[in-house]
Amino acid sequence: MAKLLVMYHNPPDPAAFDKYYNRTHVVVAKKLPGVRSYTISKGPIASPGGTSPYHLIAELTFDSMGAIQAALGSLEGQAAVADLANFASAGVTISMYEMRDA
Amino acid sequence: MAKLLVMYHNPPDPAAFDKYYNRTHVVVAKKLPGVRSYTISKGPIASPGGTSPYHLIAELTFDSMGAIQAALGSLEGQAAVADLANFASAGVTISMYEMRDA
């Protein structure tokens, strides 16, 4: 299994971010081919230091790294990436990796 | 369900990091009370820009944020946190959050 981990930096207007994310971006992202699961953080993100640089963390799982690359290269993937410009101007950190049990 | 997401920054000696993580830290971290699953990234972490700031990403799930706090506050949790100084000198970003389906 492989993961697409998307960490959204703290936006200037969290309420506007949440509204756009939940009403629009989720709908766009769910169209990615090959998604096996799609979970997001609920409520505030805590860090040991007290403040987190991230407002929302999304996790999408796929069968493999190849499936992630195929998804991002598809028309649906290009639309999802392009949609980031509509709400994630504060920045986004994206990581993709194979997973295994520790 | 709640997640403890631990992102290890690129270490100066990746081979030494991997050896210590897999032989020692995993053993220590598995003793945390209340852990429901523990997965780690396998192989390199990719980012759209090409270079990832992270060498390894670990994901531990618990029943709730309270369970994470209890785990970190336990003797086993204190030992796991203290063990970071033995191999994660390049830095570590920790996030804790409740999860929900998107």
Backbone of each chain as ProteinMPNN parsed JSONL, in Angstrom:
{"seq_chain_A": "MAKLLVMYHNPPDPAAFDKYYNRTHVVVAKKLPGVRSYTISKGPIASPGGTSPYHLIAELTFDSMGAIQAALGSLEGQAAVADLANFASAGVTISMYEMRDA", "coords_chain_A": {"N_chain_A": [[0.851, -1.192, 0.0], [0.399, 2.294, -0.601], [0.911, 5.73, 0.281], [-0.525, 8.954, -0.057], [0.212, 11.82, 1.349], [-1.03, 14.767, 2.505], [-0.334, 17.855, 3.672], [-1.683, 20.683, 4.895], [-0.725, 23.988, 5.269], [-1.143, 26.474, 7.866], [-3.905, 28.438, 7.148], [-4.774, 31.856, 6.214], [-7.464, 32.425, 6.636], [-9.145, 30.359, 8.326], [-11.817, 29.416, 8.451], [-12.881, 29.918, 5.926], [-11.172, 28.33, 4.439], [-11.854, 25.751, 5.413], [-14.495, 25.558, 4.605], [-14.287, 25.65, 1.79], [-12.635, 23.439, 1.366], [-14.146, 21.245, 2.337], [-16.54, 21.378, 0.911], [-15.868, 21.558, -1.77], [-13.151, 20.759, -2.547], [-12.888, 18.142, -1.543], [-14.763, 16.771, -3.04], [-13.641, 16.963, -5.586], [-11.185, 15.655, -5.157], [-11.978, 13.104, -4.498], [-12.516, 11.99, -6.9], [-10.19, 11.016, -7.919], [-8.585, 8.383, -9.599], [-8.267, 5.066, -8.328], [-8.085, 5.471, -5.569], [-8.005, 4.154, -2.33], [-8.607, 4.653, 0.326], [-9.583, 7.569, 2.181], [-8.881, 9.807, 4.402], [-9.205, 12.491, 6.758], [-7.824, 14.972, 8.972], [-9.533, 15.805, 11.978], [-10.726, 18.538, 13.477], [-8.506, 20.509, 15.611], [-4.934, 20.303, 15.052], [-2.491, 18.943, 17.03], [0.738, 19.638, 18.423], [3.781, 18.637, 20.032], [5.237, 20.898, 20.851], [3.237, 22.741, 21.043], [2.165, 24.56, 19.117], [1.009, 23.867, 15.888], [2.255, 23.735, 12.559], [0.455, 23.03, 10.714], [-2.82, 23.028, 9.349], [-4.676, 21.244, 8.377], [-4.628, 17.778, 7.702], [-4.508, 15.478, 5.172], [-5.027, 12.136, 4.136], [-4.522, 9.847, 1.69], [-4.875, 6.622, 0.499], [-3.4, 4.237, -1.724], [-2.936, 1.469, -4.019], [-0.253, 1.246, -4.716], [2.907, 2.993, -5.308], [3.042, 3.47, -8.016], [0.353, 3.578, -8.653], [-0.375, 5.943, -7.388], [1.099, 7.803, -8.859], [-0.072, 7.419, -11.355], [-2.644, 8.281, -10.763], [-2.243, 11.012, -10.136], [-1.383, 11.872, -12.573], [-3.559, 11.646, -14.163], [-6.515, 13.085, -15.747], [-8.314, 13.738, -13.731], [-6.593, 13.902, -11.58], [-4.948, 16.034, -12.321], [-6.836, 18.029, -12.213], [-7.404, 18.064, -9.48], [-4.947, 18.857, -8.388], [-4.71, 21.355, -9.595], [-6.815, 22.611, -8.36], [-5.847, 23.221, -5.851], [-4.77, 25.76, -5.862], [-6.931, 27.323, -5.425], [-7.524, 27.443, -2.724], [-5.387, 26.808, -1.063], [-3.325, 28.659, -0.597], [-1.576, 29.286, 1.424], [0.229, 27.322, 1.463], [1.35, 23.934, 0.941], [2.403, 20.751, 1.921], [3.493, 17.897, 0.416], [3.765, 14.418, 0.551], [4.782, 11.242, -0.632], [4.708, 7.784, -0.378], [5.649, 4.305, -0.047], [4.211, 1.962, 2.242], [4.779, 0.081, 5.249], [4.229, -2.38, 7.827], [5.474, -1.607, 11.045]], "CA_chain_A": [[0.0, 0.0, 0.0], [1.158, 3.542, -0.653], [0.15, 6.858, 0.825], [-0.38, 10.348, -0.483], [-0.012, 12.584, 2.58], [-1.121, 16.176, 2.115], [-0.378, 18.658, 4.888], [-2.0, 22.071, 4.553], [-0.215, 24.954, 6.228], [-2.204, 27.282, 8.463], [-4.394, 29.458, 6.211], [-5.133, 33.14, 6.846], [-8.882, 32.395, 7.005], [-9.439, 28.927, 8.494], [-13.22, 29.083, 8.176], [-13.035, 29.892, 4.468], [-10.459, 27.133, 3.998], [-12.635, 24.549, 5.739], [-15.692, 25.543, 3.759], [-13.913, 25.269, 0.422], [-12.106, 22.068, 1.368], [-15.185, 20.228, 2.555], [-17.613, 21.438, -0.086], [-15.388, 21.515, -3.153], [-11.94, 19.971, -2.833], [-13.142, 16.715, -1.264], [-15.493, 16.233, -4.196], [-12.665, 16.853, -6.67], [-10.157, 14.659, -4.817], [-12.58, 11.756, -4.487], [-12.565, 11.48, -8.278], [-8.907, 10.419, -8.296], [-8.699, 6.938, -9.804], [-7.415, 4.186, -7.535], [-8.056, 5.791, -4.136], [-8.551, 3.071, -1.498], [-9.182, 5.29, 1.517], [-9.362, 9.017, 2.178], [-9.234, 10.332, 5.72], [-8.67, 13.82, 7.042], [-7.806, 15.338, 10.384], [-10.797, 16.358, 12.469], [-10.414, 19.469, 14.557], [-7.15, 21.054, 15.63], [-3.766, 19.426, 15.047], [-1.624, 19.274, 18.162], [2.153, 19.302, 18.335], [4.356, 18.69, 21.379], [5.622, 22.265, 21.162], [2.039, 23.527, 21.317], [1.573, 25.073, 17.893], [1.28, 23.077, 14.694], [2.265, 24.526, 11.324], [-0.534, 22.471, 9.79], [-4.231, 23.233, 9.66], [-5.427, 20.029, 8.008], [-3.805, 16.721, 7.123], [-5.314, 14.513, 4.413], [-4.303, 10.895, 3.839], [-5.166, 9.012, 0.669], [-4.096, 5.417, 0.242], [-3.5, 3.613, -3.044], [-2.309, 0.147, -4.022], [1.199, 1.316, -4.941], [3.406, 4.291, -5.754], [2.641, 3.606, -9.414], [-1.061, 3.991, -8.685], [-0.418, 7.372, -7.033], [1.586, 8.563, -10.014], [-1.103, 7.355, -12.393], [-3.774, 9.124, -10.333], [-1.89, 12.429, -10.267], [-1.213, 12.18, -13.984], [-4.858, 11.577, -14.858], [-7.235, 14.36, -15.831], [-8.872, 14.02, -12.403], [-5.482, 14.313, -10.732], [-4.553, 17.38, -12.718], [-7.871, 18.944, -11.708], [-7.254, 18.167, -8.021], [-3.755, 19.675, -8.132], [-5.023, 22.73, -9.996], [-7.764, 23.175, -7.384], [-5.121, 23.689, -4.667], [-4.565, 27.212, -5.978], [-8.157, 28.022, -5.028], [-7.738, 27.527, -1.268], [-4.209, 26.433, -0.277], [-2.274, 29.631, -0.901], [-0.601, 29.327, 2.528], [1.228, 26.296, 1.218], [0.976, 22.554, 1.167], [3.543, 19.825, 1.863], [2.984, 16.617, -0.077], [4.7, 13.296, 0.616], [4.256, 9.998, -1.21], [5.605, 6.693, 0.043], [5.149, 2.965, 0.248], [4.076, 1.753, 3.68], [4.854, -1.289, 5.773], [4.071, -2.451, 9.272], [6.752, -1.42, 11.753]], "C_chain_A": [[0.888, 1.244, 0.0], [0.27, 4.694, -0.225], [0.512, 8.167, 0.163], [-0.783, 11.186, 0.724], [0.059, 14.062, 2.237], [-1.326, 17.017, 3.373], [-0.565, 20.127, 4.503], [-1.515, 22.999, 5.653], [-1.354, 25.85, 6.709], [-2.639, 28.402, 7.525], [-4.736, 30.757, 6.944], [-6.591, 33.162, 7.324], [-9.321, 30.928, 7.13], [-10.883, 28.549, 8.141], [-13.463, 28.991, 6.671], [-12.345, 28.653, 3.887], [-11.326, 25.9, 4.213], [-13.866, 24.432, 4.831], [-15.348, 25.078, 2.351], [-13.446, 23.824, 0.383], [-13.236, 21.053, 1.41], [-16.251, 20.218, 1.46], [-17.119, 21.2, -1.507], [-14.206, 20.566, -3.345], [-12.149, 18.479, -2.582], [-13.832, 16.064, -2.466], [-14.543, 16.006, -5.373], [-11.683, 15.72, -6.398], [-10.709, 13.241, -4.838], [-12.679, 11.154, -5.888], [-11.249, 10.873, -8.738], [-9.081, 8.919, -8.493], [-7.763, 6.174, -8.863], [-7.334, 4.486, -6.054], [-8.712, 4.66, -3.344], [-9.165, 3.588, -0.212], [-8.79, 6.756, 1.498], [-9.835, 9.515, 3.535], [-8.594, 11.702, 5.9], [-8.678, 14.051, 8.548], [-9.112, 16.038, 10.734], [-10.463, 17.263, 13.641], [-8.958, 19.88, 14.534], [-6.082, 19.975, 15.626], [-2.84, 19.888, 16.172], [-0.193, 18.894, 17.845], [2.73, 19.403, 19.73], [4.752, 20.102, 21.79], [4.436, 23.167, 21.453], [1.386, 24.047, 20.059], [1.988, 24.201, 16.711], [1.335, 23.985, 13.483], [1.167, 24.101, 10.361], [-1.956, 22.681, 10.286], [-5.042, 21.965, 9.417], [-4.462, 19.039, 7.362], [-4.73, 15.705, 6.463], [-4.445, 13.316, 4.058], [-5.11, 10.076, 2.851], [-4.281, 7.798, 0.435], [-4.442, 4.846, -1.127], [-2.801, 2.256, -2.973], [-0.783, 0.211, -4.086], [1.606, 2.742, -5.299], [3.021, 4.532, -7.213], [1.205, 4.074, -9.546], [-1.206, 5.462, -8.311], [0.01, 8.214, -8.229], [0.564, 8.569, -11.149], [-2.278, 8.266, -12.047], [-3.461, 10.602, -10.538], [-1.733, 12.834, -11.729], [-2.507, 12.171, -14.777], [-5.491, 12.965, -14.935], [-7.807, 14.742, -14.473], [-7.776, 14.496, -11.447], [-5.014, 15.716, -11.051], [-5.574, 18.412, -12.212], [-7.717, 19.142, -10.2], [-6.052, 19.041, -7.67], [-4.032, 21.139, -8.475], [-5.944, 23.405, -8.986], [-7.064, 23.699, -6.135], [-4.955, 25.208, -4.681], [-5.777, 28.002, -5.499], [-8.332, 28.18, -3.516], [-6.473, 27.302, -0.446], [-3.04, 27.375, -0.519], [-1.234, 29.724, 0.22], [0.462, 28.249, 2.381], [0.752, 24.908, 1.58], [2.238, 21.695, 1.012], [3.01, 18.441, 1.517], [4.086, 15.564, -0.025], [4.013, 12.049, 0.085], [5.226, 8.886, -0.876], [4.872, 5.378, 0.154], [5.098, 2.818, 1.76], [4.318, 0.286, 4.029], [4.608, -1.254, 7.273], [5.44, -2.316, 9.927], [7.199, -2.715, 12.421]], "O_chain_A": [[1.993, 1.232, 0.542], [-0.954, 4.642, -0.35], [1.673, 8.45, -0.134], [-1.959, 11.257, 1.081], [1.075, 14.549, 1.742], [-2.348, 16.91, 4.05], [0.298, 20.728, 3.863], [-1.851, 22.82, 6.823], [-2.389, 25.97, 6.053], [-1.817, 29.235, 7.144], [-4.96, 30.751, 8.155], [-6.916, 33.838, 8.3], [-9.805, 30.333, 6.167], [-11.128, 27.474, 7.593], [-14.165, 28.096, 6.201], [-12.86, 28.013, 2.97], [-11.509, 25.097, 3.298], [-14.216, 23.349, 4.362], [-16.028, 24.222, 1.786], [-13.812, 23.07, -0.519], [-13.274, 20.116, 0.612], [-16.796, 19.166, 1.127], [-17.862, 20.7, -2.351], [-14.248, 19.679, -4.197], [-11.638, 17.646, -3.331], [-13.508, 14.94, -2.848], [-14.627, 14.993, -6.067], [-11.381, 14.923, -7.286], [-9.993, 12.292, -5.159], [-12.899, 9.953, -6.04], [-11.18, 10.282, -9.815], [-9.665, 8.25, -7.641], [-6.623, 6.579, -8.633], [-6.585, 3.822, -5.338], [-9.834, 4.254, -3.646], [-10.138, 3.023, 0.286], [-7.797, 7.14, 0.88], [-11.035, 9.631, 3.786], [-7.582, 12.023, 5.277], [-9.429, 13.419, 9.292], [-9.708, 16.749, 9.925], [-9.975, 16.804, 14.673], [-8.252, 19.633, 13.557], [-6.294, 18.872, 16.131], [-2.461, 21.057, 16.252], [0.063, 17.951, 17.096], [2.227, 20.177, 20.544], [4.616, 20.466, 22.958], [4.597, 24.237, 22.041], [0.163, 23.985, 19.935], [3.157, 23.847, 16.557], [0.54, 24.92, 13.382], [0.967, 24.727, 9.32], [-2.254, 22.533, 11.471], [-5.973, 21.656, 10.16], [-3.593, 19.419, 6.578], [-5.617, 15.144, 7.105], [-3.271, 13.466, 3.72], [-6.234, 9.663, 3.135], [-3.08, 7.931, 0.201], [-5.567, 4.944, -1.616], [-2.151, 1.938, -1.977], [-0.102, -0.673, -3.566], [0.756, 3.593, -5.56], [2.712, 5.659, -7.602], [0.874, 4.864, -10.43], [-2.065, 6.156, -8.856], [-0.632, 9.208, -8.567], [0.359, 9.585, -11.815], [-2.836, 8.936, -12.916], [-4.291, 11.357, -11.045], [-1.925, 13.997, -12.081], [-2.552, 12.629, -15.919], [-5.049, 13.898, -14.265], [-7.794, 15.913, -14.095], [-8.0, 15.375, -10.615], [-4.717, 16.499, -10.149], [-5.21, 19.525, -11.833], [-7.88, 20.254, -9.697], [-6.127, 19.869, -6.762], [-3.639, 22.046, -7.74], [-5.868, 24.616, -8.778], [-7.622, 24.536, -5.426], [-4.994, 25.856, -3.635], [-5.676, 29.192, -5.203], [-9.179, 28.952, -3.066], [-6.474, 27.573, 0.755], [-1.896, 26.936, -0.633], [-0.121, 30.195, -0.015], [1.471, 28.259, 3.086], [-0.134, 24.732, 2.416], [3.03, 21.892, 0.091], [2.179, 17.885, 2.236], [5.2, 15.792, -0.497], [2.825, 11.826, 0.318], [6.433, 9.029, -1.071], [3.669, 5.322, 0.408], [5.853, 3.473, 2.478], [4.093, -0.615, 3.221], [4.764, -0.213, 7.91], [6.436, -2.842, 9.429], [8.249, -2.749, 13.062]]}, "seq_chain_B": "MAKLLVMYHNPPDPAAFDKYYNRTHVVVAKKLPGVRSYTISKGPIASPGGTSPYHLIAELTFDSMGAIQAALGSLEGQAAVADLANFASAGVTISMYEMRDA", "coords_chain_B": {"N_chain_B": [[-10.908, 7.532, 15.968], [-7.46, 8.279, 16.437], [-4.415, 9.876, 15.434], [-0.883, 9.622, 15.676], [1.534, 11.224, 14.164], [4.704, 11.002, 12.929], [7.35, 12.637, 11.632], [10.433, 12.273, 10.355], [13.214, 14.261, 9.841], [15.618, 14.594, 7.164], [18.429, 12.687, 7.878], [21.971, 13.044, 8.726], [23.39, 10.681, 8.349], [21.959, 8.346, 6.772], [21.963, 5.494, 6.737], [22.858, 4.761, 9.281], [20.826, 5.893, 10.775], [18.598, 4.368, 9.905], [19.324, 1.838, 10.797], [19.394, 2.172, 13.592], [16.777, 3.006, 14.055], [15.185, 0.812, 13.198], [16.158, -1.347, 14.683], [16.16, -0.561, 17.326], [14.514, 1.766, 18.064], [11.938, 1.099, 17.144], [11.311, -1.076, 18.748], [11.179, 0.133, 21.244], [9.117, 2.002, 20.794], [6.961, 0.377, 20.252], [6.144, -0.415, 22.71], [4.488, 1.473, 23.711], [1.516, 2.176, 25.445], [-1.757, 1.328, 24.276], [-1.501, 1.521, 21.508], [-2.858, 1.05, 18.319], [-2.24, 0.56, 15.664], [0.775, 0.546, 13.729], [2.606, 1.873, 11.413], [5.188, 2.387, 8.97], [7.014, 4.429, 6.641], [8.278, 2.992, 3.649], [11.232, 2.726, 2.071], [12.286, 5.414, -0.18], [10.923, 8.741, 0.309], [8.766, 10.512, -1.687], [8.293, 13.731, -3.191], [6.305, 16.214, -4.848], [7.93, 18.306, -5.773], [10.321, 17.024, -5.97], [12.446, 16.665, -4.089], [12.274, 15.481, -0.816], [11.804, 16.731, 2.477], [11.782, 14.867, 4.391], [12.9, 11.83, 5.846], [11.87, 9.521, 6.926], [8.609, 8.427, 7.718], [6.459, 7.869, 10.32], [3.502, 6.29, 11.491], [1.248, 6.1, 14.005], [-1.646, 4.724, 15.331], [-4.331, 5.382, 17.581], [-7.035, 4.992, 19.972], [-8.123, 7.474, 20.619], [-7.516, 11.047, 21.054], [-7.044, 11.428, 23.736], [-6.033, 8.955, 24.435], [-3.588, 9.018, 23.107], [-2.299, 11.083, 24.473], [-2.184, 9.928, 27.013], [-0.539, 7.774, 26.455], [1.877, 9.034, 25.722], [2.468, 10.237, 28.075], [3.027, 8.159, 29.748], [5.399, 5.9, 31.355], [6.585, 4.367, 29.356], [6.106, 5.96, 27.153], [7.574, 8.248, 27.786], [10.093, 7.123, 27.659], [10.238, 6.512, 24.938], [10.134, 9.05, 23.764], [12.443, 10.154, 24.879], [14.299, 8.546, 23.652], [14.484, 9.576, 21.106], [16.531, 11.433, 21.008], [18.708, 9.901, 20.556], [18.943, 9.288, 17.868], [17.59, 11.027, 16.165], [18.638, 13.562, 15.58], [18.58, 15.355, 13.503], [16.119, 16.397, 13.499], [12.561, 16.349, 14.113], [9.19, 16.249, 13.218], [6.19, 16.367, 14.805], [2.813, 15.445, 14.765], [-0.493, 15.402, 16.051], [-3.744, 14.155, 15.92], [-7.33, 13.878, 15.688], [-9.121, 11.67, 13.527], [-11.137, 11.465, 10.571], [-13.346, 10.033, 8.097], [-13.142, 11.368, 4.816]], "CA_chain_B": [[-9.508, 7.13, 15.93], [-6.542, 9.419, 16.43], [-3.118, 9.515, 14.864], [0.385, 10.242, 16.053], [2.295, 11.224, 12.914], [6.072, 11.398, 13.272], [8.085, 12.83, 10.392], [11.855, 12.444, 10.645], [13.927, 15.043, 8.834], [16.731, 13.852, 6.566], [19.577, 12.602, 8.789], [23.285, 13.109, 8.06], [23.826, 9.321, 8.018], [20.701, 7.592, 6.66], [22.128, 4.073, 7.075], [22.913, 4.655, 10.743], [19.461, 6.188, 11.237], [17.725, 3.212, 9.648], [19.73, 0.735, 11.673], [18.941, 2.448, 14.955], [15.309, 3.047, 14.092], [14.571, -0.511, 13.045], [16.589, -2.305, 15.713], [15.992, -0.074, 18.703], [13.378, 2.648, 18.352], [10.671, 0.384, 16.925], [11.08, -1.903, 19.942], [10.783, 1.059, 22.314], [7.83, 2.629, 20.46], [5.892, -0.632, 20.311], [5.725, -0.591, 24.108], [3.511, 2.509, 24.077], [0.201, 1.592, 25.708], [-2.901, 1.813, 23.497], [-1.242, 1.615, 20.066], [-3.711, 0.143, 17.536], [-1.482, 0.185, 14.464], [2.067, 1.245, 13.673], [3.176, 1.681, 10.082], [6.253, 3.331, 8.62], [7.312, 4.525, 5.213], [9.215, 1.969, 3.168], [11.964, 3.304, 0.948], [12.34, 6.869, -0.245], [9.693, 9.534, 0.311], [8.756, 11.4, -2.855], [7.51, 14.954, -3.134], [6.126, 16.721, -6.214], [9.085, 19.116, -6.148], [11.439, 16.135, -6.238], [13.167, 16.344, -2.858], [11.46, 15.518, 0.391], [12.577, 17.057, 3.688], [11.617, 13.79, 5.363], [13.56, 10.556, 5.563], [10.99, 8.425, 7.351], [7.353, 8.873, 8.317], [5.839, 6.815, 11.133], [2.108, 6.577, 11.819], [0.711, 5.252, 15.073], [-3.041, 5.07, 15.605], [-4.845, 5.134, 18.926], [-8.488, 5.14, 20.004], [-8.539, 8.867, 20.806], [-6.454, 11.966, 21.451], [-6.746, 11.152, 25.142], [-5.175, 7.769, 24.487], [-2.237, 9.438, 22.704], [-1.713, 11.838, 25.584], [-1.876, 8.978, 28.088], [0.616, 6.98, 26.022], [3.093, 9.855, 25.785], [2.732, 10.547, 29.481], [3.407, 6.942, 30.476], [6.842, 5.655, 31.416], [6.99, 3.884, 28.039], [6.092, 7.126, 26.268], [8.724, 9.078, 28.133], [11.282, 6.437, 27.144], [10.244, 6.645, 23.475], [10.5, 10.437, 23.457], [13.859, 10.331, 25.246], [15.121, 7.806, 22.683], [14.658, 10.381, 19.887], [17.824, 12.116, 21.056], [19.763, 8.96, 20.164], [19.056, 9.057, 16.417], [16.823, 11.996, 15.368], [19.201, 14.889, 15.833], [18.267, 16.238, 12.379], [14.819, 17.012, 13.758], [11.38, 15.526, 13.947], [7.949, 17.01, 13.285], [5.163, 15.468, 15.344], [1.447, 15.956, 14.72], [-1.474, 14.509, 16.668], [-5.076, 14.638, 15.523], [-8.432, 12.943, 15.454], [-9.303, 11.422, 12.099], [-12.472, 11.069, 10.091], [-13.399, 9.821, 6.648], [-13.401, 12.615, 4.075]], "C_chain_B": [[-8.627, 8.379, 15.858], [-5.162, 8.949, 15.992], [-1.978, 10.317, 15.464], [1.292, 10.093, 14.832], [3.68, 11.801, 13.194], [6.892, 11.439, 11.985], [9.535, 13.159, 10.732], [12.539, 13.176, 9.505], [15.144, 14.252, 8.347], [17.956, 13.854, 7.478], [20.889, 12.688, 8.024], [23.765, 11.727, 7.618], [22.588, 8.427, 7.949], [20.84, 6.121, 7.066], [22.157, 3.867, 8.585], [21.54, 4.922, 11.343], [18.583, 4.948, 11.097], [18.034, 2.057, 10.589], [19.209, 0.961, 13.092], [17.412, 2.416, 15.043], [14.724, 1.637, 14.116], [14.941, -1.478, 14.162], [16.236, -1.865, 17.116], [14.704, 0.723, 18.894], [12.037, 1.952, 18.147], [10.311, -0.446, 18.161], [10.566, -1.042, 21.092], [9.381, 1.602, 22.053], [6.675, 1.629, 20.543], [5.393, -0.877, 21.732], [4.719, 0.462, 24.56], [2.155, 1.859, 24.338], [-0.865, 2.177, 24.779], [-2.676, 1.937, 22.006], [-2.112, 0.597, 19.324], [-3.051, -0.302, 16.246], [-0.232, 1.049, 14.415], [2.668, 0.926, 12.308], [4.252, 2.739, 9.841], [6.437, 3.35, 7.108], [8.395, 3.518, 4.861], [9.929, 2.543, 1.958], [11.869, 4.811, 0.932], [10.956, 7.514, -0.233], [9.79, 10.518, -0.852], [7.927, 12.638, -2.564], [7.387, 15.481, -4.555], [7.314, 17.554, -6.679], [10.324, 18.272, -6.431], [12.196, 15.732, -4.986], [12.239, 16.485, -1.666], [12.326, 15.923, 1.567], [12.562, 15.911, 4.696], [12.269, 12.496, 4.893], [12.645, 9.381, 5.878], [9.753, 9.022, 8.01], [6.728, 7.685, 9.035], [4.429, 7.247, 11.516], [1.63, 5.575, 12.853], [-0.733, 5.678, 15.321], [-3.426, 4.602, 17.005], [-6.367, 5.341, 18.883], [-8.931, 6.602, 20.032], [-7.321, 9.736, 21.097], [-6.065, 11.743, 22.909], [-5.816, 9.958, 25.288], [-3.747, 8.108, 24.069], [-1.554, 10.166, 23.863], [-1.33, 10.919, 26.741], [-0.634, 8.166, 27.737], [1.913, 7.78, 26.162], [3.468, 10.193, 27.231], [3.177, 9.346, 30.3], [4.929, 6.802, 30.523], [7.369, 5.201, 30.054], [7.053, 5.047, 27.041], [7.273, 8.042, 26.525], [10.019, 8.456, 27.607], [11.384, 6.601, 25.626], [10.656, 8.057, 23.064], [11.98, 10.673, 23.753], [14.774, 9.651, 24.231], [15.359, 8.603, 21.396], [16.032, 11.036, 19.846], [18.966, 11.219, 20.582], [19.923, 8.792, 18.651], [18.407, 10.156, 15.573], [17.326, 13.421, 15.548], [18.924, 15.862, 14.689], [16.903, 16.896, 12.538], [13.679, 16.078, 13.458], [10.165, 16.425, 14.092], [6.842, 16.054, 13.691], [3.802, 16.163, 15.292], [0.503, 14.915, 15.321], [-2.863, 15.037, 16.366], [-6.072, 13.498, 15.466], [-8.589, 12.809, 13.955], [-10.777, 11.144, 11.79], [-12.397, 10.797, 8.593], [-13.756, 11.134, 5.96], [-14.781, 12.553, 3.421]], "O_chain_B": [[-9.014, 9.399, 15.287], [-4.797, 7.785, 16.158], [-2.094, 11.516, 15.721], [1.754, 8.998, 14.509], [3.812, 12.941, 13.639], [7.103, 10.415, 11.334], [9.823, 14.198, 11.325], [12.454, 12.764, 8.348], [15.632, 13.356, 9.036], [18.467, 14.921, 7.817], [20.928, 12.438, 6.82], [24.474, 11.613, 6.618], [22.207, 7.817, 8.948], [19.927, 5.562, 7.675], [21.562, 2.924, 9.106], [21.134, 4.263, 12.301], [17.915, 4.533, 12.044], [17.136, 1.392, 11.105], [18.654, 0.054, 13.713], [16.84, 1.868, 15.985], [13.877, 1.316, 14.949], [14.137, -2.327, 14.546], [16.035, -2.698, 18.0], [13.897, 0.409, 19.768], [11.096, 2.194, 18.903], [9.149, -0.507, 18.562], [9.649, -1.428, 21.817], [8.552, 1.661, 22.962], [5.547, 2.0, 20.867], [4.338, -1.479, 21.928], [4.161, 0.365, 25.653], [1.694, 1.064, 23.52], [-0.875, 3.381, 24.523], [-3.56, 2.408, 21.291], [-2.104, -0.586, 19.662], [-3.279, -1.42, 15.783], [-0.189, 2.139, 14.985], [3.177, -0.173, 12.088], [4.23, 3.824, 10.421], [6.063, 2.412, 6.403], [9.295, 3.231, 5.652], [9.302, 2.816, 0.935], [11.427, 5.424, 1.903], [9.969, 6.937, -0.688], [10.766, 11.257, -0.981], [6.976, 12.593, -1.784], [8.26, 15.229, -5.385], [7.67, 17.515, -7.857], [11.27, 18.747, -7.059], [12.556, 14.564, -4.837], [11.517, 17.473, -1.527], [13.478, 15.499, 1.652], [13.237, 15.968, 5.723], [12.201, 12.124, 3.722], [12.651, 8.37, 5.175], [9.838, 9.994, 8.76], [6.497, 6.633, 8.439], [4.186, 8.413, 11.825], [1.608, 4.368, 12.613], [-1.009, 6.864, 15.502], [-2.934, 3.601, 17.525], [-6.911, 5.806, 17.882], [-10.002, 6.933, 19.523], [-6.23, 9.226, 21.354], [-4.894, 11.856, 23.27], [-4.93, 9.941, 26.142], [-2.794, 7.55, 24.614], [-0.396, 9.905, 24.188], [-0.289, 11.101, 27.371], [0.212, 7.899, 28.59], [2.918, 7.27, 26.658], [4.637, 10.405, 27.553], [3.653, 9.501, 31.425], [5.649, 7.506, 29.815], [8.46, 5.596, 29.642], [7.946, 5.104, 26.195], [7.894, 8.551, 25.592], [10.924, 9.164, 27.165], [12.473, 6.802, 25.089], [11.434, 8.234, 22.127], [12.682, 11.314, 22.971], [15.885, 10.116, 23.977], [16.322, 8.341, 20.675], [16.627, 11.178, 18.778], [20.049, 11.7, 20.249], [20.914, 8.223, 18.193], [18.653, 10.213, 14.368], [16.541, 14.363, 15.655], [19.022, 17.075, 14.88], [16.566, 17.831, 11.811], [13.8, 15.144, 12.665], [10.115, 17.267, 14.988], [6.585, 15.058, 13.014], [3.657, 17.31, 15.714], [0.677, 13.712, 15.127], [-3.131, 16.226, 16.535], [-5.728, 12.34, 15.233], [-8.237, 13.715, 13.199], [-11.536, 10.661, 12.629], [-11.492, 11.275, 7.909], [-14.569, 11.91, 6.461], [-15.19, 13.501, 2.751]]}, "name": "protein", "num_of_chains": 2, "seq": "MAKLLVMYHNPPDPAAFDKYYNRTHVVVAKKLPGVRSYTISKGPIASPGGTSPYHLIAELTFDSMGAIQAALGSLEGQAAVADLANFASAGVTISMYEMRDAMAKLLVMYHNPPDPAAFDKYYNRTHVVVAKKLPGVRSYTISKGPIASPGGTSPYHLIAELTFDSMGAIQAALGSLEGQAAVADLANFASAGVTISMYEMRDA"}
